[in-house]
Each structure stands twice: as C-alpha cells, then as structure tokens.
Amino acid sequence: MEKAKKENLINVIMVVSSNIFTILVALFSGFILPKELSIPDYAYYRVYLLYISYAGFFHFGIVNGIYLKYGNMDLEQIPKKVFRAYSFFMLLSQAAVVAVLSLLLSGGASAMEQDKVIAFGFVIINIPLINIKWFYSSINQFTKRFVIDSFVTYLQNILNLVMVLLVILFRWYDFKWILVILTICNLVCMVIVMGQNKVLLWGEKARLGDTGIPELIKNGFFLMLSEFVGIIILGIDSMFVDNLFSQTEFAMYSFAVSVISVIFTAISAVSNLVYPYLVRVEEEKYAEYYGLMSDVLSMVSMVSMLAFYAAEFIILRWLEKFIPSLSVVAILFGTVVFRAVITLVCGNYFKVLKLIKEYTWNNIFAIGISFLLNAAAYVMFRDYRYIAGASLLSFVIWYLVTERIFIRYLQIPLAGCLRRYGYILAGLLIFYLLADADPIPGFFLYFAAVCGLSLLCFWRQLQKLLGIVKGNAAG
C-alpha cells in the first residue's frame, strides 16, 4: 500500500512539474517568436500549427480504441504479441497516410501560394511522427508509467526551447527553418518513446486479422472525434479567418488562439493523469465525484484566467504589433472554463462509462453549431472578433448539451449544477467587466473577486476535497 501511494505521488509530481515546464516553454516561445518573426512568416508558421493539430485524426481512432479496451491494465498484463501487431499496423497505416496526402497536395499545389504548400508539406511529414509517438505515449499513460512519459514531455519542451534559442541566435526568422527544427524534434521524441516500448515493437506478433483492429477503430474513432471537438471548434473559426480574412488578420487571430492554447495544453495533459485512476473508482461514487470534480475544475479554470492579465501586460509593453489581437484573446479566454470541465470531467466519464455513442452525437451537434455560428458571424458582421464570439457561444452550448447527458445518466441533483452554472456566469461577468482595466489592478481585482465568489459558492466542496486529501494521506 505504501509503495502504491509513493508511486502515485511520484506520478502526480512528474505530470504536474512537466506540465508547468510545458506552460513556461509555451509562454516563452509563444511570445518570443511573434516578436521576432514578420507577420507573413508568423502567419505561415501558424498555418502549420493549425493543421498539424488535426494529426490525430489520421490514426483513425485505433489509439482511443486500445485505450478503451486495455485502459485498466498494467504493462505486465497487456498481450505483447497483439500489441506488436498494433505497432505494425500503426507504422503501415501512417506510411499510407503520407502517400495519400502527398498525392492530394501535389494535385492542389498549383492553386495555392508556394509558402502555404511548404507549410502543408511539413504537416504531412509530421503527421506520422506525432501519431506514432502518441500511440506509444498513450500506452505509457494507461499503464501508469507516467515518469517515463513525463521524461519525453520534458525532452520535447527542452528541444522546443533550444529551437527558439537557435532561431534567435542565428536569426533564422524564415518560418521554414522553424518547421525543419520542429520536424527534427518530433522525430527524436518518436524514436525515444518507441525505445521505451521496444518490448511491444520487436518480437513475435499476432496476425493482424486476429487482433480485432476494425472493432478497435469502430469503438475508438468516435471517441477520438469527441476528444477533438474542442480543437475542431477553435479550428473552424481559425479556418474561417485563414480563408476569408487578410493574412494580417489571420496572424492576429492565430496569435490569440496560441495564448489560449497554453492553458488548453496543461488541461489536456492533466486529463491523461485522471483516467487511469478514475477507471478504478467504485461505481457507486461516480455521481459524487462527477459533481466534485466539475466544481473544483470550475474554480481552477476561473483562477487560471488570471493569465489573461499577464498576457495583456506583455502584449501592451512588448508586442505592440499584436495589440489588435487583445480583444480576441479576451473573448476566447471565456472558453477556458468550459474546455476544462469538458476535457477533464466529461471526457473521462464518457470513457469510463463507455457512453461513446451518446458522446458522438452530441459532439457532432456541437461541431454543426460551431460551423453555423461562425458562418452566421461572418455573413452578419465580417469582423473576426465576432468569429471569436461565435466560438465562445459554441463552447457554452457544447458544455450544456454534454452535461445534460450525465445529469440524466448519473441521476445528479440539478441544484448542485445550477450553483456551478451561476458561479461560471458570475465569474465570466466579472472577467469581462475587468478585461479593459489596466492589467496590474485588473489582475488583483479579478483575483479577489473570484476567490470570494469561490468561497461563497463552493465552501462545502472545498471542505470535502480537503477531507478526501487528508483521508488519503492518513490511509
């Protein structure tokens, strides 16, 4: 028991510390590169980042299917021959993806700017590097080998930091140099994580026909789609701005998205820590933990919105050319609380309860709503700030529709949910009222207001959480 507690503590420390490092590196590169690059080079760099965020679609859900089927197993329990077959399938399928996408790009290259073709070419090269790395990284995570997985996270962040330093030192301000270095970083991390799982890569493997891969893809594809809804919603608006607005406006909008992505990166990484433990919780406690987790994540995400004032301070005093993006940054920061609860709570509960069909349909609805609202915002206003507002509204609808499923399925009392909704609404109202304030007093005013609001709405929940933590420590 003591050994298990020590391992759990080490896992939490490694994940949290690697996430903090991720945030620091993302902040550093997220503000240094825009400062040094020209607007066109930054725009093409952001084109690459926009479309590479969809790389996960091209493993077709097999990673998610494996996660669902084997997510409660340790490394010693999983069938090695079967996983070697999965490894072979991943390598084969990613090679096919590169071939097909390369043909499509060559066919459409004449209709695009040359620099955009180059950006798309780097997207195609990096898709297999990211997906194969993620395939083995997900195995590390569900087998609770968070320490070695966090090592790769640390390494990738160090390499990203080195990339930024090289760009500054040698003045490689052409976006193509940045994409070359990013590709090398992804290749190195993929090779290392494959080495960590060499027992699942080399040796006798099962026949592909005996491994149930079609069933894994069937079960995992829509879960993968569900997990990508947040990226899709933000991606739809970025695509609207990329294709319907000027290059400068796209640079402003994508810079705003990059600021929000720092928060989302940390949220997604912490989500990977939750599932392996949640899947082992007694079923009768699901409803209790759902409410508690939602309340706590609402508070954490509201406090995390303090990052807006830090970003505003840096932009006003150091990145003057991106001042026009501040209004979009403020609008999109409102999505943080909804993305946090959906990713950390709802997403993990859908996995644990195997409610993939329900999640699929409400997420397809959310994607449809996002597209319609973005289209309506463009037709009515022709202003990219209204595109950001449409994205925020899409997240609100997505959250409410998704949570309704759990209220019904887990028979959760509506009173507790209404308190949380009121808290989120009040917190967002305070945030937007202070968004135009000077960043330093705005920071402290918002911090005081959100702390008071949290104590007022969730005093009992905080006491319960403290009791759980003390009980685990004493036990």
C-alpha positions as MATLAB code, in Angstrom:
seq = 'MEKAKKENLINVIMVVSSNIFTILVALFSGFILPKELSIPDYAYYRVYLLYISYAGFFHFGIVNGIYLKYGNMDLEQIPKKVFRAYSFFMLLSQAAVVAVLSLLLSGGASAMEQDKVIAFGFVIINIPLINIKWFYSSINQFTKRFVIDSFVTYLQNILNLVMVLLVILFRWYDFKWILVILTICNLVCMVIVMGQNKVLLWGEKARLGDTGIPELIKNGFFLMLSEFVGIIILGIDSMFVDNLFSQTEFAMYSFAVSVISVIFTAISAVSNLVYPYLVRVEEEKYAEYYGLMSDVLSMVSMVSMLAFYAAEFIILRWLEKFIPSLSVVAILFGTVVFRAVITLVCGNYFKVLKLIKEYTWNNIFAIGISFLLNAAAYVMFRDYRYIAGASLLSFVIWYLVTERIFIRYLQIPLAGCLRRYGYILAGLLIFYLLADADPIPGFFLYFAAVCGLSLLCFWRQLQKLLGIVKGNAAG';
ca = [
       0.000    0.000    0.000;
       2.807    2.412    0.922;
       4.598    1.581   -2.323;
       1.451    2.295   -4.359;
       0.956    5.646   -2.600;
       4.565    6.584   -3.240;
       4.221    5.688   -6.931;
       1.002    7.714   -7.192;
       2.717   10.711   -5.575;
       5.671   10.442   -7.953;
       3.280   10.191  -10.922;
       1.436   13.338   -9.844;
       4.673   15.254   -9.213;
       6.117   14.282  -12.600;
       2.951   15.115  -14.532;
       2.377   18.420  -12.745;
       6.015   19.507  -12.981;
       6.265   18.562  -16.669;
       3.060   20.488  -17.322;
       4.417   23.552  -15.551;
       7.537   23.295  -17.677;
       5.336   22.911  -20.775;
       3.489   26.102  -19.892;
       6.727   28.027  -19.304;
       8.230   26.906  -22.625;
       4.959   27.560  -24.472;
       4.808   31.046  -22.969;
       8.419   31.720  -23.884;
       8.116   30.541  -27.497;
       4.588   31.922  -27.796;
       5.791   35.460  -27.128;
       9.377   35.359  -28.466;
       8.608   34.014  -31.952;
       5.825   36.525  -32.716;
       8.185   39.290  -31.587;
      10.976   38.238  -33.959;
       9.079   36.921  -36.990;
       7.494   39.081  -39.643;
       3.703   38.982  -39.880;
       3.760   36.789  -43.074;
       6.289   34.314  -41.602;
       4.327   34.120  -38.368;
       1.100   33.578  -40.330;
       2.556   30.615  -42.292;
       4.034   29.165  -39.096;
       0.548   29.353  -37.567;
      -0.939   27.698  -40.687;
       1.302   24.696  -39.954;
       0.282   24.644  -36.276;
      -3.412   24.952  -37.173;
      -3.493   21.935  -39.470;
      -0.990   19.748  -37.593;
      -3.396   19.925  -34.632;
      -5.580   17.528  -36.652;
      -2.820   14.928  -36.997;
      -4.623   12.667  -34.518;
      -7.471   12.108  -36.969;
      -5.117   10.052  -39.089;
      -4.638    7.238  -36.607;
      -8.380    6.659  -37.233;
      -9.204    6.087  -33.580;
      -7.147    2.939  -33.014;
      -5.219    4.639  -30.188;
      -8.505    5.504  -28.459;
      -9.881    2.014  -29.074;
      -6.823    0.456  -27.440;
      -7.150    2.926  -24.548;
     -10.760    1.855  -24.018;
     -10.079   -1.883  -24.213;
      -6.849   -2.074  -22.212;
      -7.018    1.124  -20.103;
      -7.252   -0.742  -16.783;
      -4.201   -2.949  -17.424;
      -0.588   -2.594  -16.365;
       2.316   -3.309  -18.726;
       2.734   -6.855  -17.400;
      -0.925   -7.658  -18.168;
      -1.270   -6.495  -21.773;
      -0.843   -9.144  -24.532;
       2.574   -8.445  -26.052;
       2.080  -10.291  -29.360;
      -1.170   -8.469  -30.021;
       0.411   -5.086  -29.264;
       3.284   -5.830  -31.632;
       0.660   -6.337  -34.320;
      -0.877   -2.996  -33.372;
       2.589   -1.427  -33.712;
       2.983   -2.909  -37.202;
      -0.452   -1.612  -38.196;
       0.392    1.889  -36.962;
       3.617    2.020  -38.986;
       1.854    0.671  -42.087;
      -1.172    2.966  -41.834;
       0.917    6.097  -41.245;
       3.029    5.352  -44.321;
      -0.210    5.057  -46.328;
      -1.462    8.367  -44.897;
       1.717   10.151  -46.017;
       1.425    8.698  -49.524;
      -2.246    9.664  -49.988;
      -1.897   13.177  -48.539;
       1.230   13.825  -50.643;
      -0.702   12.959  -53.793;
      -3.544   15.268  -52.778;
      -1.128   18.117  -52.037;
       0.691   17.731  -55.348;
      -2.668   17.814  -57.136;
      -3.776   21.039  -55.450;
      -0.413   22.837  -55.211;
      -0.977   24.943  -58.328;
      -3.968   26.671  -56.703;
      -2.064   27.695  -53.553;
       0.727   30.076  -52.609;
       4.131   28.382  -52.585;
       4.738   29.108  -48.887;
       1.386   27.598  -47.989;
       2.271   24.451  -49.975;
       5.513   24.230  -47.969;
       3.585   24.581  -44.693;
       1.198   21.792  -45.747;
       4.169   19.645  -46.800;
       5.615   19.868  -43.290;
       2.178   18.965  -41.888;
       2.195   15.749  -43.931;
       5.748   14.856  -42.851;
       4.953   15.377  -39.172;
       1.617   13.511  -39.024;
       3.214   10.028  -38.678;
       5.865   11.319  -36.261;
       3.194   12.716  -33.948;
       0.762    9.789  -34.243;
       3.342    7.048  -33.678;
       4.735    8.972  -30.726;
       1.210    9.394  -29.316;
       0.444    5.682  -29.841;
       3.270    4.644  -27.515;
       2.819    7.592  -25.170;
      -0.818    6.600  -24.573;
       0.362    3.099  -23.651;
       2.759    4.654  -21.137;
      -0.113    6.617  -19.655;
      -2.767    3.930  -19.265;
      -0.169    1.560  -17.823;
       0.586    4.348  -15.313;
       4.212    4.752  -16.408;
       3.880    8.499  -16.061;
       7.502    9.003  -15.064;
       8.998    7.831  -18.373;
       6.230    9.592  -20.295;
       6.930   12.836  -18.456;
      10.615   12.417  -19.360;
       9.678   12.647  -23.044;
       7.475   15.659  -22.306;
      10.429   17.329  -20.595;
      12.715   16.478  -23.502;
      10.276   17.788  -26.108;
       9.963   21.061  -24.232;
      13.737   21.364  -23.915;
      14.067   20.786  -27.659;
      11.391   23.422  -28.336;
      13.284   25.821  -26.093;
      16.517   25.069  -27.973;
      14.658   25.700  -31.236;
      13.639   29.196  -30.133;
      17.182   29.948  -28.927;
      18.658   28.785  -32.259;
      16.193   30.925  -34.189;
      17.204   33.980  -32.149;
      20.946   33.215  -32.109;
      21.285   32.581  -35.867;
      18.427   34.923  -36.838;
      16.554   32.136  -38.660;
      13.426   34.235  -38.972;
      12.133   32.358  -42.038;
       9.241   30.080  -40.955;
      10.757   27.197  -42.960;
      13.741   26.959  -40.585;
      11.368   26.693  -37.640;
       9.411   23.878  -39.288;
      12.618   21.955  -40.084;
      13.695   22.113  -36.420;
      10.204   21.152  -35.205;
      10.291   18.108  -37.501;
      13.639   17.003  -36.055;
      12.255   17.441  -32.517;
       9.196   15.307  -33.318;
      11.389   12.622  -34.897;
      13.675   12.428  -31.846;
      10.735   12.139  -29.426;
       9.060    9.474  -31.552;
      12.225    7.358  -31.611;
      12.682    7.662  -27.837;
       9.114    6.686  -26.966;
       9.380    3.720  -29.347;
      12.545    2.701  -27.489;
      10.652    2.896  -24.188;
       8.193    0.358  -25.604;
      10.574   -1.831  -27.596;
       9.063   -4.931  -25.987;
       5.836   -4.022  -27.847;
       7.655   -3.314  -31.105;
      10.111   -6.159  -31.683;
       9.478   -9.881  -31.452;
       6.829  -12.366  -32.442;
       3.498  -10.721  -33.264;
      -0.062  -11.902  -33.755;
      -1.718  -11.967  -37.174;
      -3.419   -8.657  -37.953;
      -6.647  -10.492  -38.735;
      -6.752  -11.952  -35.209;
      -6.298   -8.677  -33.308;
      -9.728   -7.084  -33.773;
      -8.345   -3.864  -35.253;
     -11.604   -2.986  -37.108;
     -13.508   -3.216  -33.815;
     -10.918   -1.039  -32.063;
     -11.223    1.588  -34.787;
     -15.014    1.388  -34.686;
     -15.068    1.926  -30.908;
     -12.260    4.459  -30.848;
     -12.979    6.652  -33.872;
     -15.940    8.499  -32.434;
     -14.252    8.841  -29.051;
     -11.293   10.378  -30.868;
     -13.691   12.681  -32.713;
     -15.276   13.639  -29.402;
     -11.905   14.489  -27.873;
     -11.082   16.651  -30.891;
     -14.283   18.677  -30.717;
     -12.575   21.485  -28.811;
      -9.828   21.633  -31.441;
     -12.445   21.432  -34.192;
     -14.451   24.314  -32.743;
     -11.384   26.544  -32.398;
     -10.067   25.181  -35.693;
     -13.245   26.030  -37.600;
     -13.014   29.677  -36.622;
      -9.282   29.775  -37.456;
     -10.011   28.252  -40.858;
     -12.722   30.855  -41.449;
     -10.244   33.631  -40.637;
      -7.434   31.974  -42.649;
      -9.536   31.703  -45.797;
     -11.882   34.705  -45.553;
      -9.775   37.432  -43.946;
      -6.391   39.035  -44.649;
      -3.044   37.481  -43.742;
      -2.534   40.117  -41.046;
      -5.965   39.412  -39.512;
      -5.198   35.690  -39.507;
      -1.890   36.404  -37.748;
      -3.750   38.401  -35.070;
      -6.412   35.745  -34.596;
      -3.978   32.825  -34.541;
      -1.792   34.646  -32.012;
      -4.845   34.923  -29.744;
      -5.517   31.202  -30.196;
      -1.878   30.451  -29.303;
      -2.277   32.266  -25.967;
      -5.377   30.182  -25.139;
      -3.623   27.002  -26.277;
      -1.112   27.320  -23.433;
      -3.945   26.793  -20.933;
      -5.503   24.010  -23.016;
      -2.151   22.208  -23.241;
      -1.942   21.955  -19.460;
      -5.598   20.877  -19.191;
      -5.183   18.098  -21.773;
      -2.015   16.791  -20.131;
      -3.630   16.630  -16.684;
      -6.592   14.802  -18.242;
      -4.258   11.937  -19.125;
      -3.480   11.527  -15.413;
      -7.139   11.335  -14.378;
      -8.454    8.407  -16.464;
      -6.271    5.529  -15.176;
      -7.341    6.357  -11.598;
     -10.970    7.188  -12.342;
     -11.476    3.864  -14.128;
     -10.525    2.137  -10.859;
     -13.063    4.086   -8.688;
     -16.116    2.276   -7.267;
     -19.157    2.784   -9.495;
     -21.389    3.982   -6.653;
     -19.126    7.039   -6.247;
     -19.300    8.164   -9.887;
     -22.063   10.743   -9.338;
     -20.381   12.202   -6.239;
     -17.004   12.500   -7.955;
     -18.582   13.996  -11.083;
     -20.066   16.906   -9.156;
     -16.967   17.444   -7.022;
     -14.597   17.322   -9.993;
     -16.774   19.708  -12.013;
     -16.944   22.213   -9.153;
     -13.208   22.075   -8.432;
     -12.276   22.354  -12.131;
     -14.621   25.314  -12.499;
     -12.749   27.080   -9.697;
      -9.320   26.127  -11.023;
     -10.154   27.285  -14.539;
     -11.612   30.561  -13.276;
      -8.390   31.245  -11.355;
      -6.313   30.240  -14.417;
      -7.955   33.090  -16.331;
      -5.635   35.399  -14.386;
      -3.178   34.504  -17.162;
      -5.081   36.920  -19.393;
      -3.805   39.917  -17.437;
      -0.217   38.664  -17.691;
      -0.640   38.193  -21.456;
      -2.210   41.644  -21.768;
       0.703   43.215  -19.851;
       3.275   41.574  -22.167;
       1.399   42.485  -25.358;
       0.877   46.132  -24.377;
       4.502   46.686  -23.362;
       6.462   44.350  -25.613;
       4.394   43.087  -28.578;
       2.791   46.271  -29.828;
       2.143   44.860  -33.312;
      -0.245   42.304  -31.746;
      -2.298   44.802  -29.719;
      -5.233   44.358  -32.171;
      -5.441   40.702  -31.019;
      -6.205   41.626  -27.379;
      -9.964   41.780  -27.899;
      -9.909   38.290  -29.416;
      -7.697   36.989  -26.583;
     -10.220   38.285  -24.035;
     -13.193   36.708  -25.830;
     -11.504   33.325  -26.276;
     -10.353   33.201  -22.648;
     -14.001   32.606  -21.779;
     -13.737   29.170  -23.404;
     -11.194   28.013  -20.793;
     -13.703   27.071  -18.082;
     -15.915   25.074  -20.450;
     -12.990   23.286  -22.082;
     -11.556   22.406  -18.660;
     -14.731   20.748  -17.383;
     -15.455   19.027  -20.700;
     -11.935   17.653  -21.110;
     -11.097   16.686  -17.537;
     -14.524   15.611  -16.291;
     -16.932   14.857  -19.121;
     -14.340   13.353  -21.461;
     -13.020   10.970  -18.821;
     -16.514    9.970  -17.688;
     -17.529    9.147  -21.235;
     -14.521    6.818  -21.421;
     -15.190    5.182  -18.060;
     -18.933    4.701  -18.645;
     -18.407    3.635  -22.295;
     -21.029    6.177  -23.462;
     -19.324    6.631  -26.805;
     -22.490    6.725  -28.929;
     -24.057    9.467  -26.801;
     -20.851   11.491  -26.795;
     -20.535   11.134  -30.555;
     -23.977   12.506  -31.371;
     -23.860   15.490  -29.032;
     -20.374   16.355  -30.273;
     -21.445   16.150  -33.916;
     -24.221   18.529  -32.905;
     -21.627   20.816  -31.287;
     -19.470   20.839  -34.430;
     -22.534   21.681  -36.525;
     -23.486   24.505  -34.175;
     -19.929   25.843  -34.297;
     -19.894   25.895  -38.092;
     -23.313   27.546  -38.328;
     -22.492   30.200  -35.716;
     -19.158   31.028  -37.364;
     -20.804   31.263  -40.768;
     -23.555   33.498  -39.357;
     -20.981   35.723  -37.624;
     -19.054   36.150  -40.881;
     -22.139   36.867  -43.006;
     -23.623   39.324  -40.494;
     -20.536   41.199  -39.260;
     -17.478   40.430  -41.473;
     -15.323   41.012  -38.369;
     -13.025   38.344  -36.944;
     -13.870   39.404  -33.368;
     -17.403   38.138  -33.914;
     -15.932   34.838  -35.123;
     -14.292   34.573  -31.683;
     -17.637   35.321  -30.016;
     -19.279   32.575  -32.070;
     -16.628   30.120  -30.837;
     -17.289   31.060  -27.209;
     -21.021   30.519  -27.704;
     -20.267   27.147  -29.339;
     -18.357   26.033  -26.232;
     -21.209   27.104  -23.960;
     -23.745   25.077  -25.971;
     -21.381   22.096  -26.165;
     -20.896   22.098  -22.395;
     -24.611   22.333  -21.557;
     -25.597   19.614  -24.025;
     -22.802   17.311  -22.804;
     -23.528   17.799  -19.104;
     -27.223   17.102  -19.604;
     -26.297   13.526  -20.528;
     -24.580   12.961  -17.161;
     -27.301   14.666  -15.147;
     -29.718   12.148  -16.616;
     -27.411    9.099  -16.631;
     -25.944    9.520  -13.127;
     -29.164   10.976  -11.659;
     -27.353   14.067  -10.411;
     -29.490   16.628   -8.484;
     -29.999   19.755  -10.563;
     -29.465   22.093   -7.575;
     -25.710   21.463   -7.441;
     -25.392   22.034  -11.182;
     -27.321   25.314  -11.005;
     -24.886   26.562   -8.346;
     -21.993   25.764  -10.677;
     -23.709   27.449  -13.640;
     -24.298   30.560  -11.530;
     -20.676   30.543  -10.426;
     -19.393   30.295  -14.011;
     -21.763   33.018  -15.222;
     -20.810   35.383  -12.382;
     -17.106   34.669  -12.875;
     -17.280   35.394  -16.596;
     -19.221   38.608  -15.998;
     -16.526   39.784  -13.566;
     -13.791   38.803  -16.025;
     -15.306   40.695  -18.956;
     -16.095   43.762  -16.830;
     -12.415   43.924  -15.862;
     -10.998   42.936  -19.267;
     -10.472   46.577  -20.300;
      -8.876   47.559  -16.998;
      -5.155   48.185  -16.688;
      -3.596   44.699  -16.378;
      -1.996   45.133  -12.931;
      -5.043   46.400  -10.958;
      -7.238   44.180  -13.145;
      -5.239   41.136  -12.038;
      -5.674   41.827   -8.326;
      -9.319   42.883   -8.599;
     -10.234   39.743  -10.542;
      -8.235   37.526   -8.168;
     -10.008   38.942   -5.103;
     -13.423   38.702   -6.773;
     -13.032   35.111   -7.997;
     -11.623   33.928   -4.636;
     -14.576   35.467   -2.788;
     -17.019   34.004   -5.294;
     -15.403   30.549   -4.971;
     -15.664   30.561   -1.162;
     -19.255   31.764   -1.354;
     -20.392   29.098   -3.823;
     -18.155   26.114   -3.003;
     -17.132   26.284    0.653;
     -18.592   22.822    1.366;
     -16.979   21.320   -1.731;
     -13.583   22.682   -0.707;
     -14.020   21.168    2.773;
     -14.985   17.817    1.226;
     -11.973   17.892   -1.087;
      -9.682   18.703    1.841;
     -11.192   15.791    3.767;
     -10.567   13.387    0.881;
      -6.957   14.547    0.586;
      -6.379   14.194    4.348;
      -8.066   10.779    4.372;
      -5.812    9.524    1.555;
      -2.751   10.898    3.302;
      -3.708    9.269    6.618;
      -4.658    5.964    4.968;
];
